[in-house]
């Protein structure tokens, strides 16, 4: 497959197995943090109907 021939090329293309491993590990860590702190994150929402 050639990236130049696809109809919708990816917005993010990770090249190389070493880079793929590093990016995957970083995303896994971020996803874990998001899950761990999701409840706290949601408590920072503006009240319904609040104006900025």
C-alpha positions in Angstrom: 0.0 0.0 0.0 1.2 3.5 -0.8 0.0 6.4 1.3 -0.2 8.5 -1.7 -2.8 6.3 -3.3 -5.4 6.1 -0.5 -8.6 8.2 -0.7 -8.4 9.3 2.9 -4.8 9.4 4.3 -4.4 9.3 8.1 -4.1 12.5 10.0 -1.4 10.8 12.1 0.9 8.2 10.6 3.4 6.6 12.9 6.4 5.3 11.0 8.7 2.6 12.3 8.2 -0.2 14.8 10.2 1.6 17.5 8.1 4.7 17.1 4.9 2.7 17.1 6.0 1.0 20.3 6.8 4.3 22.0 3.6 6.1 20.8 1.4 3.1 21.8 3.0 3.0 25.3 2.5 6.8 25.7 -1.2 6.6 24.6 -1.8 3.6 27.0 -0.4 5.7 29.9 -2.6 8.7 28.9 -5.7 6.5 28.6 -5.0 5.0 32.0 -4.7 8.5 33.6 -8.0 9.5 31.9 -9.8 6.5 33.2 -8.3 7.0 36.7 -9.2 10.7 36.9 -12.4 10.7 34.8 -14.7 11.4 37.8 -12.6 14.4 38.9 -12.5 15.7 35.4 -16.3 15.6 35.1 -16.6 17.7 38.3 -15.0 20.6 36.6 -17.8 21.1 34.1 -19.7 24.4 34.0 -23.2 24.2 35.5 -25.9 23.6 32.9 -26.8 26.9 31.2 -23.8 28.7 32.6 -22.4 31.5 30.4 -18.7 31.8 29.7 
